Amino acid sequence: MNTNQNEPRVKLLTIRQAAGVIDRLTEYRIRQLFRAGELPCVKVGKRYFINEQTLINTISAMDKRKDSKARIEELDALIERLYVDNASGKVTYRPRIF
């Protein structure tokens, strides 16, 4: 077998190995992501495999989306506390009263 030494090697992980790479992901959650099509995988027989770099990139992208969504919700909450006086056009901030 003649392989090219310059080709990058692809490391395929099982579900258990993938759960070990990303601390906050359980094997169950990884299976859910596979079945939902949110995490690309290869199924061989009854076993799922994922490229290690793809796993890292996909989870990073999910984290960025989650951070963006949280920021948007935070800004929406801030906007809700703004008060616009229609007569003068003046915008004031209504602080939360607990």
Biopython code that builds the backbone (N, CA, C, O; Angstrom):
import numpy as np
from Bio.PDB.StructureBuilder import StructureBuilder

atoms = [
    (1, "MET", "N", (0.846, -1.181, 0.000)),
    (1, "MET", "CA", (0.000, 0.000, 0.000)),
    (1, "MET", "C", (0.884, 1.234, 0.000)),
    (1, "MET", "O", (1.733, 1.401, 0.876)),
    (2, "ASN", "N", (0.687, 2.078, -0.963)),
    (2, "ASN", "CA", (1.501, 3.272, -1.124)),
    (2, "ASN", "C", (0.679, 4.488, -0.721)),
    (2, "ASN", "O", (-0.265, 4.851, -1.423)),
    (3, "THR", "N", (1.018, 5.119, 0.390)),
    (3, "THR", "CA", (0.291, 6.308, 0.842)),
    (3, "THR", "C", (1.190, 7.521, 0.740)),
    (3, "THR", "O", (2.410, 7.426, 0.875)),
    (4, "ASN", "N", (0.578, 8.647, 0.502)),
    (4, "ASN", "CA", (1.309, 9.901, 0.396)),
    (4, "ASN", "C", (1.520, 10.457, 1.807)),
    (4, "ASN", "O", (0.555, 10.644, 2.547)),
    (5, "GLN", "N", (2.760, 10.718, 2.178)),
    (5, "GLN", "CA", (3.085, 11.207, 3.513)),
    (5, "GLN", "C", (2.594, 12.630, 3.753)),
    (5, "GLN", "O", (2.456, 13.049, 4.902)),
    (6, "ASN", "N", (2.328, 13.382, 2.676)),
    (6, "ASN", "CA", (1.903, 14.771, 2.821)),
    (6, "ASN", "C", (0.408, 14.927, 3.064)),
    (6, "ASN", "O", (-0.047, 16.009, 3.434)),
    (7, "GLU", "N", (-0.362, 13.857, 2.861)),
    (7, "GLU", "CA", (-1.800, 13.948, 3.065)),
    (7, "GLU", "C", (-2.115, 14.019, 4.551)),
    (7, "GLU", "O", (-1.544, 13.273, 5.347)),
    (8, "PRO", "N", (-3.023, 14.915, 4.929)),
    (8, "PRO", "CA", (-3.389, 14.986, 6.351)),
    (8, "PRO", "C", (-4.139, 13.728, 6.765)),
    (8, "PRO", "O", (-4.935, 13.185, 5.999)),
    (9, "ARG", "N", (-3.877, 13.277, 7.973)),
    (9, "ARG", "CA", (-4.542, 12.084, 8.475)),
    (9, "ARG", "C", (-5.859, 12.487, 9.130)),
    (9, "ARG", "O", (-5.938, 13.481, 9.852)),
    (10, "VAL", "N", (-6.859, 11.713, 8.867)),
    (10, "VAL", "CA", (-8.178, 11.959, 9.435)),
    (10, "VAL", "C", (-8.337, 11.041, 10.634)),
    (10, "VAL", "O", (-8.131, 9.831, 10.538)),
    (11, "LYS", "N", (-8.706, 11.628, 11.761)),
    (11, "LYS", "CA", (-8.906, 10.839, 12.964)),
    (11, "LYS", "C", (-10.401, 10.710, 13.215)),
    (11, "LYS", "O", (-11.075, 11.695, 13.518)),
    (12, "LEU", "N", (-10.914, 9.494, 13.086)),
    (12, "LEU", "CA", (-12.321, 9.241, 13.344)),
    (12, "LEU", "C", (-12.495, 8.805, 14.786)),
    (12, "LEU", "O", (-11.728, 7.993, 15.304)),
    (13, "LEU", "N", (-13.520, 9.358, 15.428)),
    (13, "LEU", "CA", (-13.792, 9.063, 16.827)),
    (13, "LEU", "C", (-15.110, 8.320, 16.966)),
    (13, "LEU", "O", (-16.044, 8.547, 16.198)),
    (14, "THR", "N", (-15.179, 7.434, 17.946)),
    (14, "THR", "CA", (-16.448, 6.821, 18.310)),
    (14, "THR", "C", (-17.212, 7.819, 19.166)),
    (14, "THR", "O", (-16.684, 8.871, 19.526)),
    (15, "ILE", "N", (-18.442, 7.491, 19.486)),
    (15, "ILE", "CA", (-19.239, 8.377, 20.335)),
    (15, "ILE", "C", (-18.579, 8.545, 21.694)),
    (15, "ILE", "O", (-18.513, 9.656, 22.222)),
    (16, "ARG", "N", (-18.096, 7.455, 22.258)),
    (16, "ARG", "CA", (-17.445, 7.529, 23.574)),
    (16, "ARG", "C", (-16.190, 8.405, 23.522)),
    (16, "ARG", "O", (-15.956, 9.206, 24.427)),
    (17, "GLN", "N", (-15.393, 8.257, 22.477)),
    (17, "GLN", "CA", (-14.189, 9.075, 22.340)),
    (17, "GLN", "C", (-14.548, 10.538, 22.145)),
    (17, "GLN", "O", (-13.892, 11.418, 22.701)),
    (18, "ALA", "N", (-15.594, 10.809, 21.351)),
    (18, "ALA", "CA", (-16.027, 12.188, 21.113)),
    (18, "ALA", "C", (-16.483, 12.836, 22.412)),
    (18, "ALA", "O", (-16.208, 14.012, 22.649)),
    (19, "ALA", "N", (-17.182, 12.074, 23.259)),
    (19, "ALA", "CA", (-17.625, 12.606, 24.551)),
    (19, "ALA", "C", (-16.421, 12.922, 25.432)),
    (19, "ALA", "O", (-16.489, 13.821, 26.270)),
    (20, "GLY", "N", (-15.334, 12.204, 25.255)),
    (20, "GLY", "CA", (-14.120, 12.474, 26.018)),
    (20, "GLY", "C", (-13.379, 13.711, 25.535)),
    (20, "GLY", "O", (-12.660, 14.343, 26.308)),
    (21, "VAL", "N", (-13.543, 14.060, 24.274)),
    (21, "VAL", "CA", (-12.864, 15.231, 23.708)),
    (21, "VAL", "C", (-13.532, 16.515, 24.190)),
    (21, "VAL", "O", (-12.847, 17.475, 24.544)),
    (22, "ILE", "N", (-14.854, 16.539, 24.205)),
    (22, "ILE", "CA", (-15.614, 17.723, 24.622)),
    (22, "ILE", "C", (-16.239, 17.404, 25.976)),
    (22, "ILE", "O", (-17.151, 16.581, 26.062)),
    (23, "ASP", "N", (-15.760, 18.043, 27.015)),
    (23, "ASP", "CA", (-16.167, 17.711, 28.381)),
    (23, "ASP", "C", (-17.664, 17.806, 28.626)),
    (23, "ASP", "O", (-18.238, 16.931, 29.275)),
    (24, "ARG", "N", (-18.298, 18.837, 28.127)),
    (24, "ARG", "CA", (-19.696, 19.073, 28.479)),
    (24, "ARG", "C", (-20.681, 18.261, 27.639)),
    (24, "ARG", "O", (-21.891, 18.368, 27.838)),
    (25, "LEU", "N", (-20.186, 17.459, 26.711)),
    (25, "LEU", "CA", (-21.067, 16.637, 25.895)),
    (25, "LEU", "C", (-21.083, 15.201, 26.398)),
    (25, "LEU", "O", (-20.038, 14.595, 26.634)),
    (26, "THR", "N", (-22.288, 14.673, 26.557)),
    (26, "THR", "CA", (-22.426, 13.272, 26.952)),
    (26, "THR", "C", (-22.603, 12.427, 25.704)),
    (26, "THR", "O", (-22.881, 12.947, 24.623)),
    (27, "GLU", "N", (-22.442, 11.134, 25.857)),
    (27, "GLU", "CA", (-22.647, 10.227, 24.729)),
    (27, "GLU", "C", (-24.082, 10.344, 24.221)),
    (27, "GLU", "O", (-24.327, 10.327, 23.015)),
    (28, "TYR", "N", (-25.022, 10.462, 25.153)),
    (28, "TYR", "CA", (-26.434, 10.587, 24.780)),
    (28, "TYR", "C", (-26.666, 11.832, 23.924)),
    (28, "TYR", "O", (-27.356, 11.761, 22.907)),
    (29, "ARG", "N", (-26.099, 12.968, 24.325)),
    (29, "ARG", "CA", (-26.276, 14.223, 23.584)),
    (29, "ARG", "C", (-25.640, 14.140, 22.200)),
    (29, "ARG", "O", (-26.178, 14.669, 21.228)),
    (30, "ILE", "N", (-24.501, 13.478, 22.121)),
    (30, "ILE", "CA", (-23.851, 13.326, 20.814)),
    (30, "ILE", "C", (-24.744, 12.508, 19.887)),
    (30, "ILE", "O", (-24.890, 12.851, 18.714)),
    (31, "ARG", "N", (-25.340, 11.438, 20.391)),
    (31, "ARG", "CA", (-26.269, 10.640, 19.582)),
    (31, "ARG", "C", (-27.451, 11.495, 19.115)),
    (31, "ARG", "O", (-27.874, 11.397, 17.963)),
    (32, "GLN", "N", (-27.978, 12.325, 20.003)),
    (32, "GLN", "CA", (-29.082, 13.216, 19.637)),
    (32, "GLN", "C", (-28.672, 14.147, 18.494)),
    (32, "GLN", "O", (-29.424, 14.334, 17.537)),
    (33, "LEU", "N", (-27.491, 14.718, 18.599)),
    (33, "LEU", "CA", (-27.006, 15.632, 17.556)),
    (33, "LEU", "C", (-26.808, 14.901, 16.234)),
    (33, "LEU", "O", (-27.091, 15.459, 15.174)),
    (34, "PHE", "N", (-26.326, 13.659, 16.283)),
    (34, "PHE", "CA", (-26.172, 12.854, 15.069)),
    (34, "PHE", "C", (-27.529, 12.643, 14.405)),
    (34, "PHE", "O", (-27.695, 12.888, 13.210)),
    (35, "ARG", "N", (-28.491, 12.185, 15.197)),
    (35, "ARG", "CA", (-29.813, 11.848, 14.649)),
    (35, "ARG", "C", (-30.539, 13.073, 14.124)),
    (35, "ARG", "O", (-31.302, 12.978, 13.163)),
    (36, "ALA", "N", (-30.309, 14.218, 14.744)),
    (36, "ALA", "CA", (-30.951, 15.459, 14.314)),
    (36, "ALA", "C", (-30.263, 16.060, 13.091)),
    (36, "ALA", "O", (-30.787, 16.988, 12.474)),
    (37, "GLY", "N", (-29.099, 15.536, 12.743)),
    (37, "GLY", "CA", (-28.365, 16.063, 11.599)),
    (37, "GLY", "C", (-27.571, 17.321, 11.921)),
    (37, "GLY", "O", (-27.055, 17.971, 11.012)),
    (38, "GLU", "N", (-27.465, 17.674, 13.201)),
    (38, "GLU", "CA", (-26.719, 18.861, 13.605)),
    (38, "GLU", "C", (-25.224, 18.602, 13.693)),
    (38, "GLU", "O", (-24.422, 19.535, 13.660)),
    (39, "LEU", "N", (-24.858, 17.348, 13.806)),
    (39, "LEU", "CA", (-23.454, 16.961, 13.912)),
    (39, "LEU", "C", (-23.195, 15.914, 12.837)),
    (39, "LEU", "O", (-23.747, 14.816, 12.910)),
    (40, "PRO", "N", (-22.366, 16.227, 11.838)),
    (40, "PRO", "CA", (-22.138, 15.281, 10.747)),
    (40, "PRO", "C", (-21.396, 14.037, 11.234)),
    (40, "PRO", "O", (-20.462, 14.125, 12.031)),
    (41, "CYS", "N", (-21.830, 12.883, 10.740)),
    (41, "CYS", "CA", (-21.198, 11.643, 11.166)),
    (41, "CYS", "C", (-21.235, 10.622, 10.031)),
    (41, "CYS", "O", (-21.868, 10.830, 8.996)),
    (42, "VAL", "N", (-20.536, 9.519, 10.262)),
    (42, "VAL", "CA", (-20.541, 8.388, 9.341)),
    (42, "VAL", "C", (-21.027, 7.197, 10.145)),
    (42, "VAL", "O", (-20.531, 6.935, 11.241)),
    (43, "LYS", "N", (-21.993, 6.477, 9.604)),
    (43, "LYS", "CA", (-22.498, 5.295, 10.291)),
    (43, "LYS", "C", (-21.965, 4.065, 9.571)),
    (43, "LYS", "O", (-22.175, 3.888, 8.370)),
    (44, "VAL", "N", (-21.279, 3.227, 10.318)),
    (44, "VAL", "CA", (-20.741, 1.984, 9.771)),
    (44, "VAL", "C", (-21.358, 0.857, 10.583)),
    (44, "VAL", "O", (-21.026, 0.667, 11.753)),
    (45, "GLY", "N", (-22.252, 0.116, 9.957)),
    (45, "GLY", "CA", (-22.978, -0.907, 10.692)),
    (45, "GLY", "C", (-23.868, -0.239, 11.713)),
    (45, "GLY", "O", (-24.721, 0.577, 11.364)),
    (46, "LYS", "N", (-23.674, -0.581, 12.968)),
    (46, "LYS", "CA", (-24.446, 0.029, 14.049)),
    (46, "LYS", "C", (-23.680, 1.142, 14.757)),
    (46, "LYS", "O", (-24.201, 1.750, 15.692)),
    (47, "ARG", "N", (-22.476, 1.412, 14.333)),
    (47, "ARG", "CA", (-21.621, 2.382, 15.033)),
    (47, "ARG", "C", (-21.521, 3.691, 14.264)),
    (47, "ARG", "O", (-21.487, 3.718, 13.034)),
    (48, "TYR", "N", (-21.476, 4.774, 15.031)),
    (48, "TYR", "CA", (-21.299, 6.112, 14.470)),
    (48, "TYR", "C", (-19.856, 6.555, 14.675)),
    (48, "TYR", "O", (-19.231, 6.248, 15.690)),
    (49, "PHE", "N", (-19.340, 7.288, 13.679)),
    (49, "PHE", "CA", (-18.001, 7.860, 13.767)),
    (49, "PHE", "C", (-18.055, 9.311, 13.320)),
    (49, "PHE", "O", (-18.869, 9.689, 12.477)),
    (50, "ILE", "N", (-17.173, 10.119, 13.901)),
    (50, "ILE", "CA", (-17.080, 11.526, 13.518)),
    (50, "ILE", "C", (-15.614, 11.922, 13.427)),
    (50, "ILE", "O", (-14.776, 11.472, 14.209)),
    (51, "ASN", "N", (-15.331, 12.767, 12.459)),
    (51, "ASN", "CA", (-13.990, 13.321, 12.310)),
    (51, "ASN", "C", (-13.727, 14.244, 13.491)),
    (51, "ASN", "O", (-14.562, 15.087, 13.817)),
    (52, "GLU", "N", (-12.574, 14.091, 14.132)),
    (52, "GLU", "CA", (-12.257, 14.873, 15.329)),
    (52, "GLU", "C", (-12.287, 16.376, 15.059)),
    (52, "GLU", "O", (-12.843, 17.134, 15.855)),
    (53, "GLN", "N", (-11.702, 16.809, 13.957)),
    (53, "GLN", "CA", (-11.659, 18.248, 13.657)),
    (53, "GLN", "C", (-13.059, 18.782, 13.355)),
    (53, "GLN", "O", (-13.392, 19.907, 13.729)),
    (54, "THR", "N", (-13.873, 17.980, 12.681)),
    (54, "THR", "CA", (-15.250, 18.382, 12.404)),
    (54, "THR", "C", (-16.030, 18.551, 13.699)),
    (54, "THR", "O", (-16.809, 19.494, 13.837)),
    (55, "LEU", "N", (-15.825, 17.642, 14.649)),
    (55, "LEU", "CA", (-16.479, 17.736, 15.954)),
    (55, "LEU", "C", (-16.129, 19.051, 16.633)),
    (55, "LEU", "O", (-17.012, 19.771, 17.098)),
    (56, "ILE", "N", (-14.858, 19.358, 16.687)),
    (56, "ILE", "CA", (-14.393, 20.574, 17.358)),
    (56, "ILE", "C", (-14.945, 21.820, 16.664)),
    (56, "ILE", "O", (-15.422, 22.741, 17.327)),
    (57, "ASN", "N", (-14.882, 21.849, 15.330)),
    (57, "ASN", "CA", (-15.376, 23.008, 14.581)),
    (57, "ASN", "C", (-16.880, 23.199, 14.743)),
    (57, "ASN", "O", (-17.351, 24.323, 14.916)),
    (58, "THR", "N", (-17.635, 22.101, 14.689)),
    (58, "THR", "CA", (-19.090, 22.181, 14.788)),
    (58, "THR", "C", (-19.527, 22.642, 16.173)),
    (58, "THR", "O", (-20.415, 23.487, 16.291)),
    (59, "ILE", "N", (-18.920, 22.101, 17.214)),
    (59, "ILE", "CA", (-19.275, 22.495, 18.576)),
    (59, "ILE", "C", (-18.894, 23.956, 18.819)),
    (59, "ILE", "O", (-19.628, 24.682, 19.489)),
    (60, "SER", "N", (-17.756, 24.389, 18.281)),
    (60, "SER", "CA", (-17.358, 25.797, 18.413)),
    (60, "SER", "C", (-18.377, 26.717, 17.744)),
    (60, "SER", "O", (-18.728, 27.765, 18.287)),
    (61, "ALA", "N", (-18.848, 26.318, 16.562)),
    (61, "ALA", "CA", (-19.844, 27.121, 15.849)),
    (61, "ALA", "C", (-21.155, 27.164, 16.632)),
    (61, "ALA", "O", (-21.818, 28.201, 16.672)),
    (62, "MET", "N", (-21.534, 26.046, 17.256)),
    (62, "MET", "CA", (-22.748, 26.017, 18.073)),
    (62, "MET", "C", (-22.615, 26.954, 19.268)),
    (62, "MET", "O", (-23.564, 27.649, 19.629)),
    (63, "ASP", "N", (-21.439, 26.968, 19.877)),
    (63, "ASP", "CA", (-21.198, 27.857, 21.015)),
    (63, "ASP", "C", (-21.322, 29.316, 20.603)),
    (63, "ASP", "O", (-21.889, 30.124, 21.339)),
    (64, "LYS", "N", (-20.799, 29.656, 19.436)),
    (64, "LYS", "CA", (-20.876, 31.037, 18.955)),
    (64, "LYS", "C", (-22.317, 31.442, 18.702)),
    (64, "LYS", "O", (-22.713, 32.565, 19.015)),
    (65, "ARG", "N", (-23.112, 30.526, 18.130)),
    (65, "ARG", "CA", (-24.526, 30.827, 17.892)),
    (65, "ARG", "C", (-25.254, 31.026, 19.212)),
    (65, "ARG", "O", (-26.085, 31.925, 19.343)),
    (66, "LYS", "N", (-24.936, 30.175, 20.195)),
    (66, "LYS", "CA", (-25.583, 30.281, 21.500)),
    (66, "LYS", "C", (-25.224, 31.605, 22.156)),
    (66, "LYS", "O", (-26.085, 32.261, 22.742)),
    (67, "ASP", "N", (-23.942, 32.007, 22.062)),
    (67, "ASP", "CA", (-23.514, 33.285, 22.626)),
    (67, "ASP", "C", (-24.216, 34.443, 21.935)),
    (67, "ASP", "O", (-24.619, 35.401, 22.594)),
    (68, "SER", "N", (-24.369, 34.370, 20.627)),
    (68, "SER", "CA", (-25.039, 35.422, 19.872)),
    (68, "SER", "C", (-26.505, 35.516, 20.278)),
    (68, "SER", "O", (-27.040, 36.611, 20.449)),
    (69, "LYS", "N", (-27.147, 34.367, 20.430)),
    (69, "LYS", "CA", (-28.557, 34.355, 20.813)),
    (69, "LYS", "C", (-28.740, 34.963, 22.204)),
    (69, "LYS", "O", (-29.678, 35.727, 22.430)),
    (70, "ALA", "N", (-27.854, 34.627, 23.124)),
    (70, "ALA", "CA", (-27.940, 35.182, 24.477)),
    (70, "ALA", "C", (-27.756, 36.695, 24.439)),
    (70, "ALA", "O", (-28.443, 37.424, 25.156)),
    (71, "ARG", "N", (-26.841, 37.166, 23.613)),
    (71, "ARG", "CA", (-26.593, 38.600, 23.494)),
    (71, "ARG", "C", (-27.805, 39.314, 22.906)),
    (71, "ARG", "O", (-28.154, 40.408, 23.349)),
    (72, "ILE", "N", (-28.448, 38.705, 21.915)),
    (72, "ILE", "CA", (-29.641, 39.297, 21.311)),
    (72, "ILE", "C", (-30.758, 39.383, 22.344)),
    (72, "ILE", "O", (-31.451, 40.397, 22.428)),
    (73, "GLU", "N", (-30.936, 38.318, 23.133)),
    (73, "GLU", "CA", (-31.967, 38.342, 24.178)),
    (73, "GLU", "C", (-31.672, 39.424, 25.212)),
    (73, "GLU", "O", (-32.584, 40.091, 25.700)),
    (74, "GLU", "N", (-30.404, 39.590, 25.540)),
    (74, "GLU", "CA", (-30.005, 40.626, 26.493)),
    (74, "GLU", "C", (-30.329, 42.018, 25.939)),
    (74, "GLU", "O", (-30.831, 42.877, 26.664)),
    (75, "LEU", "N", (-30.040, 42.233, 24.660)),
    (75, "LEU", "CA", (-30.332, 43.528, 24.036)),
    (75, "LEU", "C", (-31.837, 43.764, 23.931)),
    (75, "LEU", "O", (-32.304, 44.885, 24.131)),
    (76, "ASP", "N", (-32.598, 42.714, 23.620)),
    (76, "ASP", "CA", (-34.052, 42.847, 23.559)),
    (76, "ASP", "C", (-34.611, 43.272, 24.909)),
    (76, "ASP", "O", (-35.493, 44.128, 24.976)),
    (77, "ALA", "N", (-34.101, 42.676, 25.987)),
    (77, "ALA", "CA", (-34.557, 43.035, 27.330)),
    (77, "ALA", "C", (-34.225, 44.495, 27.638)),
    (77, "ALA", "O", (-35.010, 45.197, 28.275)),
    (78, "LEU", "N", (-33.062, 44.941, 27.185)),
    (78, "LEU", "CA", (-32.663, 46.333, 27.395)),
    (78, "LEU", "C", (-33.569, 47.282, 26.617)),
    (78, "LEU", "O", (-33.976, 48.322, 27.134)),
    (79, "ILE", "N", (-33.881, 46.927, 25.391)),
    (79, "ILE", "CA", (-34.738, 47.766, 24.549)),
    (79, "ILE", "C", (-36.137, 47.876, 25.148)),
    (79, "ILE", "O", (-36.763, 48.933, 25.076)),
    (80, "GLU", "N", (-36.629, 46.782, 25.742)),
    (80, "GLU", "CA", (-37.952, 46.813, 26.361)),
    (80, "GLU", "C", (-38.021, 47.829, 27.499)),
    (80, "GLU", "O", (-39.095, 48.346, 27.805)),
    (81, "ARG", "N", (-36.897, 48.112, 28.118)),
    (81, "ARG", "CA", (-36.877, 49.051, 29.243)),
    (81, "ARG", "C", (-36.676, 50.500, 28.804)),
    (81, "ARG", "O", (-36.614, 51.402, 29.639)),
    (82, "LEU", "N", (-36.577, 50.719, 27.505)),
    (82, "LEU", "CA", (-36.472, 52.087, 27.009)),
    (82, "LEU", "C", (-37.877, 52.666, 26.854)),
    (82, "LEU", "O", (-38.809, 51.978, 26.438)),
    (83, "TYR", "N", (-38.002, 53.916, 27.191)),
    (83, "TYR", "CA", (-39.288, 54.596, 27.082)),
    (83, "TYR", "C", (-39.123, 55.773, 26.129)),
    (83, "TYR", "O", (-38.211, 56.587, 26.276)),
    (84, "VAL", "N", (-40.018, 55.849, 25.153)),
    (84, "VAL", "CA", (-39.970, 56.950, 24.198)),
    (84, "VAL", "C", (-41.187, 57.833, 24.451)),
    (84, "VAL", "O", (-42.331, 57.385, 24.385)),
    (85, "ASP", "N", (-40.909, 59.088, 24.739)),
    (85, "ASP", "CA", (-41.982, 60.063, 24.898)),
    (85, "ASP", "C", (-42.337, 60.558, 23.507)),
    (85, "ASP", "O", (-41.540, 61.230, 22.852)),
    (86, "ASN", "N", (-43.549, 60.217, 23.061)),
    (86, "ASN", "CA", (-43.948, 60.560, 21.699)),
    (86, "ASN", "C", (-44.045, 62.065, 21.463)),
    (86, "ASN", "O", (-43.804, 62.536, 20.352)),
    (87, "ALA", "N", (-44.387, 62.797, 22.474)),
    (87, "ALA", "CA", (-44.540, 64.247, 22.311)),
    (87, "ALA", "C", (-43.199, 64.928, 22.050)),
    (87, "ALA", "O", (-43.073, 65.747, 21.140)),
    (88, "SER", "N", (-42.202, 64.580, 22.862)),
    (88, "SER", "CA", (-40.909, 65.254, 22.720)),
    (88, "SER", "C", (-39.904, 64.429, 21.917)),
    (88, "SER", "O", (-38.901, 64.965, 21.446)),
    (89, "GLY", "N", (-40.162, 63.136, 21.759)),
    (89, "GLY", "CA", (-39.219, 62.275, 21.065)),
    (89, "GLY", "C", (-38.043, 61.877, 21.927)),
    (89, "GLY", "O", (-37.088, 61.263, 21.451)),
    (90, "LYS", "N", (-38.117, 62.231, 23.201)),
    (90, "LYS", "CA", (-37.025, 61.933, 24.123)),
    (90, "LYS", "C", (-37.080, 60.467, 24.560)),
    (90, "LYS", "O", (-38.146, 59.938, 24.875)),
    (91, "VAL", "N", (-35.920, 59.827, 24.573)),
    (91, "VAL", "CA", (-35.819, 58.424, 24.974)),
    (91, "VAL", "C", (-35.212, 58.364, 26.359)),
    (91, "VAL", "O", (-34.149, 58.932, 26.609)),
    (92, "THR", "N", (-35.894, 57.670, 27.258)),
    (92, "THR", "CA", (-35.365, 57.507, 28.617)),
    (92, "THR", "C", (-35.304, 56.025, 28.957)),
    (92, "THR", "O", (-36.007, 55.207, 28.364)),
    (93, "TYR", "N", (-34.481, 55.707, 29.886)),
    (93, "TYR", "CA", (-34.280, 54.336, 30.317)),
    (93, "TYR", "C", (-35.036, 54.089, 31.609)),
    (93, "TYR", "O", (-34.881, 54.840, 32.572)),
    (94, "ARG", "N", (-35.845, 53.053, 31.638)),
    (94, "ARG", "CA", (-36.586, 52.662, 32.839)),
    (94, "ARG", "C", (-35.835, 51.519, 33.516)),
    (94, "ARG", "O", (-35.838, 50.397, 33.008)),
    (95, "PRO", "N", (-35.199, 51.780, 34.640)),
    (95, "PRO", "CA", (-34.482, 50.699, 35.315)),
    (95, "PRO", "C", (-35.465, 49.688, 35.887)),
    (95, "PRO", "O", (-36.614, 50.015, 36.181)),
    (96, "ARG", "N", (-34.994, 48.458, 36.038)),
    (96, "ARG", "CA", (-35.829, 47.415, 36.635)),
    (96, "ARG", "C", (-36.053, 47.731, 38.099)),
    (96, "ARG", "O", (-35.141, 48.167, 38.801)),
    (97, "ILE", "N", (-37.262, 47.510, 38.548)),
    (97, "ILE", "CA", (-37.584, 47.675, 39.956)),
    (97, "ILE", "C", (-37.895, 46.290, 40.506)),
    (97, "ILE", "O", (-38.829, 45.626, 40.056)),
    (98, "PHE", "N", (-37.123, 45.874, 41.458)),
    (98, "PHE", "CA", (-37.292, 44.527, 42.014)),
    (98, "PHE", "C", (-38.136, 44.564, 43.249)),
    (98, "PHE", "O", (-38.386, 43.522, 43.856)),
]
sb = StructureBuilder()
sb.init_structure("model")
sb.init_model(0)
sb.init_chain("A")
sb.init_seg("    ")
for serial, (resi, resn, name, xyz) in enumerate(atoms, 1):
    if name == "N":
        sb.init_residue(resn, " ", resi, " ")
    sb.init_atom(name, np.array(xyz, "f"), 0.0, 1.0, " ", f" {name:<3s}", serial, name[0])
structure = sb.get_structure()
